[in-house]
Amino acid sequence: MKSPVFCVIRKIVSMVAPVFKAEGVENLPDGPSIVVGNHSQAFGPLAAELYFPRKHYTWCISEMMEKDKVADYAYKDFWSKKPVILRPFFKLFSHIIPPLSELIFTNADTIPVYRDKRVMKTFQISGEKLAENASVVIFPEDYTEYNNIVHEFQRGFVYVAKYYYRQTGKSVPFVPMYVCPELKKLIFGKPIMYDPKAKSDVEADRICTCLQESISEIAYGLPRHRVVPYPNVSKKYYPYNERK
């Protein structure tokens, strides 16, 4: 049962946040899938929570669910690259939000992502949701730039497919998703099937490269627009979706 306070917050956010249109929905399999998108700062997770077109659960870093860890993580990951003059404000803000963050991210349709000895719990929960024919939505970018559309993907998420195969004997597809705030669209590309016979590290590299390229190609095919990058930088540094 979700918290009534969370339900009110979600309703208010849905009224003021941009409305995203889902396109390419035919590329989402009827069964389980792992959907991988560009983070687009807060827009990716927000759009997934409100406008993803089917049953889903989004990976969320566990620090945002644990009140005593929210402040340090939020400032470092979200606001540490803001202009120097604004950083003290965001530092203060990061110490105000922990109770709210814990409330929101433990009530939303999320899967906690642990980066310690509890990491197998993340895989276990993800496998359970896939077994329910749900989509698991992941935004795996880090701070290394891949091109003007996406940043490099961390590889660890691909091992969910290996875990799921071991549990069920079934391969799960990865679906690329481009989050485009300026055009207010979530666009899904063609699925990429996991190959359980390939070496794990080789397959992780292949899947990530295919996803990064697919998301980039979706973006390049759209009308000219500003791309909202993963790092929370000033809007004047947002790139355009022009092929380089």
C-alpha positions as CSV (number, residue, x, y, z in Angstrom):
1,M,0.0,0.0,0.0
2,K,1.5,3.3,-1.1
3,S,1.7,6.2,1.3
4,P,-1.1,8.7,0.9
5,V,1.5,11.5,1.1
6,F,3.3,9.9,-1.8
7,C,0.1,9.7,-3.8
8,V,-0.6,13.4,-3.3
9,I,3.0,14.3,-4.3
10,R,2.8,12.1,-7.4
11,K,-0.5,13.7,-8.4
12,I,0.9,17.2,-8.0
13,V,4.1,16.3,-10.0
14,S,2.0,14.8,-12.8
15,M,0.1,18.1,-13.0
16,V,3.1,20.4,-13.3
17,A,5.7,18.1,-15.0
18,P,6.0,17.9,-18.8
19,V,3.7,15.3,-20.5
20,F,5.8,12.8,-22.5
21,K,4.4,10.9,-25.5
22,A,5.6,7.3,-25.9
23,E,6.6,6.3,-29.4
24,G,7.8,3.0,-30.8
25,V,5.7,1.2,-28.2
26,E,5.5,-1.7,-30.7
27,N,9.1,-2.4,-30.0
28,L,8.3,-3.3,-26.4
29,P,7.9,-7.1,-26.1
30,D,4.7,-8.5,-24.6
31,G,6.8,-10.4,-22.0
32,P,9.7,-9.3,-19.8
33,S,12.2,-6.8,-21.0
34,I,15.1,-4.6,-19.8
35,V,14.6,-1.1,-21.0
36,V,17.7,1.1,-21.1
37,G,17.6,4.8,-21.6
38,N,19.6,8.0,-21.4
39,H,19.2,9.6,-17.9
40,S,18.5,13.1,-19.2
41,Q,19.1,14.4,-15.6
42,A,15.8,14.0,-13.7
43,F,13.7,13.7,-16.8
44,G,14.4,10.1,-17.5
45,P,13.3,8.6,-14.2
46,L,10.4,11.1,-13.9
47,A,9.1,10.3,-17.4
48,A,9.4,6.6,-16.8
49,E,7.5,6.8,-13.5
50,L,4.6,8.8,-15.1
51,Y,4.4,7.8,-18.7
52,F,6.0,4.4,-19.3
53,P,3.3,2.6,-21.3
54,R,3.3,-0.7,-19.4
55,K,4.0,-2.4,-16.0
56,H,7.5,-1.5,-15.0
57,Y,10.0,-1.0,-12.2
58,T,12.9,1.5,-12.4
59,W,16.3,0.9,-10.9
60,C,17.1,3.5,-8.3
61,I,20.4,3.9,-6.4
62,S,19.9,2.7,-2.9
63,E,21.4,5.9,-1.4
64,M,18.4,7.8,-2.4
65,M,16.2,5.5,-0.3
66,E,18.3,5.6,2.8
67,K,17.8,8.8,4.7
68,D,21.3,9.0,6.2
69,K,22.9,8.7,2.8
70,V,20.7,11.0,0.6
71,A,22.5,14.3,1.3
72,D,26.0,13.3,0.3
73,Y,24.9,11.3,-2.7
74,A,22.4,13.9,-4.0
75,Y,24.9,16.7,-3.8
76,K,27.8,14.8,-5.4
77,D,25.7,13.2,-8.2
78,F,23.2,16.0,-9.0
79,W,24.6,19.4,-8.1
80,S,28.4,19.3,-7.6
81,K,28.8,20.6,-11.2
82,K,26.6,23.6,-10.8
83,P,28.1,27.1,-11.0
84,V,30.3,27.7,-7.9
85,I,28.2,30.6,-6.7
86,L,25.1,28.3,-6.5
87,R,26.8,25.3,-4.9
88,P,26.2,26.4,-1.2
89,F,22.5,26.6,-1.9
90,F,22.4,23.1,-3.4
91,K,24.6,21.9,-0.5
92,L,22.0,23.2,1.9
93,F,19.1,21.8,-0.2
94,S,20.7,18.3,-0.2
95,H,20.4,18.3,3.6
96,I,16.7,19.3,3.5
97,I,15.5,16.6,1.1
98,P,16.4,13.2,2.8
99,P,13.0,12.5,4.4
100,L,11.2,13.4,1.2
101,S,13.6,11.4,-0.9
102,E,13.2,8.3,1.2
103,L,9.4,8.7,1.1
104,I,9.3,9.1,-2.7
105,F,11.7,6.5,-3.8
106,T,10.5,3.7,-1.4
107,N,6.9,4.3,-2.6
108,A,7.5,4.6,-6.4
109,D,7.8,1.6,-8.6
110,T,11.5,1.2,-8.0
111,I,14.2,-1.5,-7.5
112,P,17.0,-0.5,-5.1
113,V,20.4,-0.7,-6.6
114,Y,23.0,-1.7,-4.1
115,R,26.7,-1.2,-4.7
116,D,27.9,-3.3,-1.8
117,K,27.5,-6.9,-0.7
118,R,23.8,-6.6,-1.1
119,V,24.2,-6.3,-4.9
120,M,22.7,-9.8,-5.4
121,K,19.5,-8.5,-3.8
122,T,19.2,-6.0,-6.7
123,F,19.5,-8.9,-9.2
124,Q,17.1,-11.1,-7.3
125,I,14.4,-8.4,-7.2
126,S,14.9,-7.5,-10.9
127,G,14.6,-11.2,-11.8
128,E,11.3,-11.5,-9.8
129,K,9.9,-8.5,-11.6
130,L,10.9,-9.9,-15.0
131,A,9.2,-13.2,-14.1
132,E,6.0,-11.1,-13.6
133,N,6.4,-10.0,-17.3
134,A,7.2,-6.5,-16.2
135,S,9.8,-4.2,-17.7
136,V,12.9,-3.3,-15.7
137,V,13.9,0.3,-16.6
138,I,17.6,1.3,-16.2
139,F,19.5,4.5,-16.7
140,P,23.1,3.4,-16.5
141,E,25.1,6.4,-17.7
142,D,28.3,7.6,-15.9
143,Y,30.3,10.8,-16.4
144,T,32.5,9.6,-19.3
145,E,31.1,11.0,-22.6
146,Y,30.4,8.5,-25.4
147,N,29.1,11.1,-27.9
148,N,26.9,14.2,-27.9
149,I,23.8,12.1,-27.1
150,V,24.7,9.7,-24.3
151,H,27.5,9.1,-21.8
152,E,29.2,5.7,-21.4
153,F,27.0,3.0,-19.9
154,Q,28.2,1.2,-16.8
155,R,28.3,-2.5,-17.6
156,G,26.9,-4.1,-14.4
157,F,23.3,-4.0,-15.4
158,V,23.7,-6.5,-18.2
159,Y,24.4,-9.2,-15.7
160,V,20.7,-9.1,-14.7
161,A,20.1,-11.0,-18.0
162,K,22.6,-13.6,-17.0
163,Y,20.9,-14.0,-13.6
164,Y,17.5,-14.2,-15.2
165,Y,18.7,-16.9,-17.7
166,R,20.1,-19.0,-14.9
167,Q,16.8,-18.8,-13.0
168,T,14.5,-19.4,-15.9
169,G,16.4,-20.7,-18.9
170,K,15.1,-17.8,-21.0
171,S,16.9,-14.9,-22.7
172,V,15.6,-11.4,-22.0
173,P,15.6,-8.6,-24.6
174,F,17.2,-5.2,-24.0
175,V,15.2,-2.3,-25.4
176,P,16.8,1.1,-26.1
177,M,14.8,4.2,-25.0
178,Y,15.6,7.8,-25.9
179,V,14.4,10.4,-23.5
180,C,13.8,13.7,-25.2
181,P,12.6,16.4,-22.9
182,E,12.6,19.2,-25.5
183,L,10.3,17.2,-27.8
184,K,8.5,15.7,-24.8
185,K,9.0,12.1,-26.1
186,L,10.0,8.7,-24.9
187,I,11.0,6.7,-28.0
188,F,11.7,3.0,-28.0
189,G,14.0,1.3,-30.5
190,K,14.3,-2.3,-31.7
191,P,15.1,-4.9,-29.0
192,I,18.5,-6.5,-28.7
193,M,18.5,-10.1,-27.5
194,Y,20.9,-11.3,-24.8
195,D,23.1,-14.2,-25.9
196,P,23.6,-16.6,-22.9
197,K,26.3,-18.5,-24.8
198,A,28.7,-15.5,-25.1
199,K,31.3,-14.7,-22.6
200,S,29.8,-12.4,-19.9
201,D,32.2,-9.5,-20.3
202,V,32.1,-9.7,-24.1
203,E,28.3,-9.8,-24.1
204,A,28.2,-6.8,-21.7
205,D,30.3,-4.8,-24.0
206,R,28.2,-5.8,-27.0
207,I,24.9,-5.0,-25.4
208,C,26.1,-1.6,-24.1
209,T,27.6,-0.6,-27.4
210,C,24.4,-1.6,-29.3
211,L,22.2,0.3,-26.8
212,Q,24.3,3.4,-27.0
213,E,24.4,3.4,-30.8
214,S,20.6,2.6,-31.0
215,I,19.7,5.5,-28.7
216,S,22.1,7.8,-30.6
217,E,20.5,6.9,-33.9
218,I,17.0,7.5,-32.6
219,A,18.2,11.0,-31.5
220,Y,19.9,11.8,-34.7
221,G,16.8,10.9,-36.7
222,L,14.7,13.5,-34.8
223,P,14.2,17.2,-35.6
224,R,17.0,19.5,-34.4
225,H,16.8,19.8,-30.6
226,R,18.9,20.3,-27.5
227,V,19.9,17.1,-25.8
228,V,19.6,17.1,-22.0
229,P,22.9,15.4,-20.9
230,Y,23.4,13.2,-17.9
231,P,25.6,15.7,-15.9
232,N,23.6,18.5,-14.3
233,V,25.4,21.3,-16.2
234,S,24.2,24.7,-17.3
235,K,21.7,24.7,-20.2
236,K,24.1,26.7,-22.4
237,Y,26.3,23.6,-22.5
238,Y,23.5,21.3,-23.8
239,P,24.5,19.8,-27.1
240,Y,22.3,19.6,-30.2
241,N,21.4,16.2,-31.7
242,E,23.6,16.8,-34.8
243,R,25.7,13.9,-35.9
244,K,29.4,14.7,-35.5
